Amino acid sequence: MTTVPRPAAELSADDARRIALRAQGFLGAPDRRAGVRGVLRGLGQVQLDTISVLARSHELIPYARLGAVGRTAVEEAYWTTGPDGAPPARPHAFEYWSHAACVLPIEEWPHFAFRRRAYRGRPHWGHELSAGAYDKVVDQLRAEGPQTATELGGAKNKGEWWDWSDTKIAVERALMFGEVVVVERRGWKRVYDLAERAIPQALLHDDLDDTECVRRLVRQAGEALGVGTRADIADYHRLKGEQFDAVVEAAGLVPVTVAGWGKPAWADPAALATEPRGRHRTTLLSPFDSLIWERPRTERIFGFTHRLEAYVPKQKRIHGYFAMPVLAGGRLVGRVDPAREGGTLVARQVSLDGPKSVPAVARALREAAEWVGCDAVRVERVDTPALAKDLVAALG
C-alpha cells in the first residue's frame, strides 16, 4: 500500500454521496448541448453488454442522465458511419477493454497503449490460432474495407456458441492489439476496420509509456467518481492497486477522509472546490451503470446492496432477472425488474423502500415507458403487497 499523506479535507458521508452524484451526472442540470458525447466524455467510458430489456445498457446510461434520448443519437455518438459504398467517417469513440468491454472517448486511445502492449505480450489469451489466420484477416480488411466477422469468413465453428472460428479469434486479437477497431454496430454485430484508417492520425501512436498511461486513467477515474477509495478508483479502468499507488500523487488527486468509510480516500480537487447543488435525477439505473457497478462502493455510499441476477438460476433470484435500482433525491429508493410486452412496460417485480418511495418509482416507470414507446405500465408484483395499490394509483 502507498503511504497516504495528511488528508486535505474531511467529508461527511452525505458530502461524499453528493460529490459522487454530481461527478456521475446525476446532480445539477445536465449538459444537453453536449448530449450523449458529453456524457461519454464525463464518464470516460460506458460499459457494453448483450442484455437488452428496456434497451441495451449503453443506451440506458445516457438516458439515466439526460432523459429521453433517441437510439439514433446514441449510435451516432458512439459509432459514426459513412454513406453506402464509402469508408466510415472517423469514430468519436472506440471499443476496448477498460472496466469491462466499454465504449471510450476517442481521445483516450493513446492512454490504452499500456494495455495493448500487455495483450501483445500474451497473444493466445485462451484461444489457439492457426498459422496465417491473423494476417489473412488484416489483409482482407486492408483490401476490402470495413467488415463484420461473418463477412470476413464466419464468426463461429459448428460447436457451442463460444466456439469461435479462426476468423473471429484473429479479428478480436487484432482488436486487442490495436491494429483493428470497431467502427460501427450492425444489429449488435461489430464492424471492424484498420485502426490506421479509422483513428485520427494525431492519436494513432503508442509512444506514451505505461506510467503516463496509468497516471491519466487514474486522474480520469478520480474525476468521474468525484471521490473514491484506492479500490474504487483503480477498479474504474481495472488497474492494479500497485499501479494506482505508483501514480496517484502525480495524477493530482488529493487525499481525503470520509466519515464511516473506514478506508483512505482520494478526491478530484475540482470536486472539492464547490458545494454540489442542483436538481436530482429520478430514473431507473442499469446494473452496469458506473454509479453502481461496484457493489462495495454502492453499499458504502448508498447503504444499498445490489446484485445483477441475470446469471443467477431463476429459482434463486431475489429481485429479478435485470432488476434496475431506482434513483430519486440522490438516494436509491427501490428496484424494478422490467420487461416489455408490446406497448406495455411490465414491472415484473418491484421493491420499495417504504411508502415515501412510491411516487418516485411511479415517475421513473412512466418516464421509462414513454422513452421506449410504451403507452401503459403493468405492475405484476410488489415486495410489500400493501403498497401495490398505492403504486398502481400513482401510475395513473
N, C-alpha and C positions, 0 to 999 in steps of 0.2 A: 504493500500500500504506500501511496505517496504521503509525505508529511504535509498536513493541512495547515496553512497559515492561519493567523488570527482572523476570525470572521469579520467581514466588512459590515454586515448588518444582521440583526436578529429579527426574524419574521415570525408572525403568528401562523398557525395552520390556515386560517382564513386568508391571510395575506398571500401565502403560497398558492392557495387554490385560485384566487383571483388572478394572480400573475400568470399561472398556467393557462387559465381560460382565455385571457387576453392574448397570450402568445400563440395559442392554437386557433384564434379567430372566432371565439365564442362570446367575447365580452367587448362591447363597443360596436360602433357602426361598421358594417362590412364594407370593404372597398369594392363596390360593384363595378367601377370603371376598370379596375384591374381584372375582375372576373375570375374565371377558373385558373388562368395562368398565374394570377396574383396569389390565389390560394396555394397553388403548387410551389411557387417561389417561397412563400412564407413558411410552409411546412417543410420544404426541402425534399419531400418525397411523398408519394401516395401509393399505398400498398395495393397490389393487384391480387385478385382471387377469382377462381372459376365459379364460385357460388353466385347465383342470381335469384333473388327472391322478389323484392320490390324492383331492384336494379342491381347491377354489379357494384362492388364496393368502391371502385374508383369513381363511380358516379355519385354514390351516396355521400362521399366525403365533401366534395364541393357543395352539394345540396344542403348538407347539415349546416354549412356556414353562410351560404348565400341565399338559401331558399330555392324556389323553383328555377332550375337551370335546365335547358334542353339538352338532350343527349348529343345532338349535333355540336353544340357549343363545347361540351366536354371532349368529344372526339377531336375537334379541331384544336383544342388547347393542348392535347397530348400528342396527337398524331396528325400531321398535315399532309394531305395527298394532292398530287397534281392532276391535271386533266388526263383523260384516257389517252394512252399512247405516249405520254410524256413522262420523264423521270419525276418522281415525287419531289415536292418542294422540301426544303430542309426542315426537319422537325424542330419543334420548340422544346421537345423533351426527349428523353431516351429511356429505354427499359434496361434495368440492371439489378443485380443482387445488392441490396442495401439492408434494411431491416428484414426484408424477405424479397420476393420478386416485386419490384416497385417501378413506378414512373418517376423520373427525376428531372429537374430543370436542365436544359441542355448546357448551361454554363457550368454545371458541376462535372461535366465529362472529364476534364483534366484531373480532378481530385479523386477519381477512382482508378487512377493509373496504378496505385499500390495494389489494388485488388486484382486488376488484370494481370499484373506481373506475378502475383501469387498463384493465380489459376494456371498461368503458363508453366509454372514450376511443378504442377501436379496434373498433367494433362488427361489422365484417364477418369478421375472422379467417378468411378463406379461403372463406366461403360467402356468396353473394348471397341476399337475402331479398326476396320480393315485398311490395309495399306492403300494409299492413294485416294481414299474417300474424302478426306478433308480438302485436298487440293482440287478435286473434281467439283465440289460444291462451290468453292470460292471462284473457280474459273467460270462456272456456269453463271453465277451472279454477275461476274465482270462482263461476260459476253451478252447476256440476255436481259439484264436489269432485275428489278425487284421481283421476288417470287416467294410463294409460300413453300413450306416443306413438301407439301403434296406436289406442287409444280416442279420442285427440284428433283423429284423422283419417288416421293412417298414417305410419309411420316412414321408408319408402323410396319412391323413384321406381322405374321399371322398368329402370334401368341396373344398373351394378355395385353391389357391396354397400356401397360408401362413398357412393353417390349418394343422399344424404338428401333427404327431402321437405321442403317449406316448413314443415310442422308440426314435424318433428324439428329442423330448424335453429332455428326460433323458440323451442321449449321449451328446447333446450340453451343458446341465447343467454340466455334468461331465467334459467337456472340459473347461468350465469357472471356475470350482472349481479346476482344475489342476490335477484331477485324471485320465484324459484321454487326449491324444494328437493326432494330425493328423500326420500320418507317410508317407502318400503319397496321390496323387490325381489320380483317375481313371476316365478319361473323365469328369473332374471337380468335381466328387464326392469325398468327404472326406473319407479316410480310417482311422479308429480310432484304437488305441491300448492303453494299460495301460501305464501311464507315468512311472511307476516303471520299465517297461521293456525297454522303448524307450529313456528316458532321462538318460544321463550318471550319475552314482551314485554320482560323485563328485559335481554335480549341483543339484541333486534331494533333495532339502531341502527348507524349508520355514522359516528359523530361522533369516533372516535379518529383522530388524524392519522397520516400514513404513518410518521413516526418512531416513534410509540408502538407501532404495529402491528409494525413490524420489530424493535424492541427486544424485545418479548415473544417473538417467534418465534425470535430468536437465543438468548435465555435458555432457552426451552423445548428447542431443539435441543441446546444445551450440556448440559442436564440429561439428556436422553435418550441422548446419546452418552457422557457422562461426561467424556471428553477428546477433543479433535479439533483439526485444523488449521483455518485460515481456510476452506479449500475444503470440508473435511468439514462444518463447521457451517453454512456458507452453503448448501451443496447440500441439506441436510436438508429445507428448505422451498423449494428452488430460488430463493434470494435471490442478488442480485449481490454480488460481493466488496466493492464500494464501499458497499453498504448495510450489510454486516457491519461494515466499518471505522467507519462513522459512529455505530454504536450499541454496539459491543462493550463499551466501558468502562462505559457506563450500564447495560448488561444484567447486569453483576455477575459475568461470567466472569473468571477470573484467568489471567494468562499463566504457562505452564509450559514446561519443556524436556523432551523425551522422547528418550532415548538412541536413536540410529540413525534418527530420523525426518528429521533434516536440515532441518526447517521449524519456524517458530514454532507453538506450540500454546496452546490455552486449555482450562481445565477448570472444571467446576461446583465451587464451593468445598465444597459438601456431600460431593462425591465424594472430596475430599482429606482430609476430617475423620476418617474411619475406614478401617482397612485392609479391603479386600474379602476376605471369608471366606465359607465355606459350601459347600454341595453344588453340584456342577456338573451341568447337564442333559446327558443323552445323547439326541440327537434328529436327525432329518432336518430340514434348513432349506430353506424356499422360496427360490429365487433372488431373490425380491422382498422378502425379509426385511431390515429396516433394519440388522441386524447386518452384512450382507454386500453390500448392494445397490450400494455404491460400490466399484468394483474397486481403485482405488489404495489406499483405506483398508484393504480386506481384505488386500491384498498386504503393506501396511506392518505391520498388526497380527498377522496370522497366517502371513505368508510363504506365502500360498496364492493362486494365480491361478485365478479362476473367471469363466466367461463363459456367459451364457444362450445356448444353441444352438438354441432353438426356431425362430428366424428365420434360421438358417444352413442352406443346402442340405444335404440328408441326407448326401450323399457327402462333405461337408466337415466333418461333426461329428466331434469327438474323444471327448467323454464322453456324448453322447446328447441327445435332444430336450429333456428337462426335468431334467437332472442336478441332484440335490439334494445339497449338501455335508452331511457328517456331522460334527456337533459332539460331542466327548467329552472330558472332562477339561479343558475350556477351550481345546481345540485343534480344528482342522479336520483330520480323520484319513482322509478319503476322500470318495467321491461315489457316489451311486446314481441311476440313471436308471430310475424306476419305471413300472409300468403295472398295470392290473387286468384280469384275465380271470376273470369270475365271482367265485368265492370265493377266488381265488388272487391274491396280490400278486406280480407278476413283476418281478424285478430284471434288467432287460434288459442293463444293463451296470453293473459295479461296479469302482470304482478304490480301491485300498487303499494306505495309507501304511505298508506293511510288515506283518509278521506280528502285531505288537502291536495293530494296529487291528482285527483280525478280530473279537474279542468285542464291541467297541463297535458295529461296523457290524451285526453279527448282532442285537444288542439293539435297535438303532434300527429295523431291519427288522421284528422281531417286534412291537414296540410299535405301529408304524405299521399293520401288517397288522391287528392287533386293533382299532385305532381305526376303521378303515374297514370293519370287518366281514368281513375275510378270515380264513379258518382255515388257510391254507397259504401258504408263500413258496417261489417257484421262482427259482433263480439261473440265468440264461442265459449270462452271460459275465463273467469276471473278468479285469482287465487283467494280473494276474500269475497265469497258469494254475496255478502250483504251490500257490497259496493257495486255489484254488477248493474243494478237498476239505475244507480246514480250515473255510472259511466255511459250507459245507453242513452239516458236522458240528456247528458251533456253533449253527446254526439249529435243530438238534434234529430 
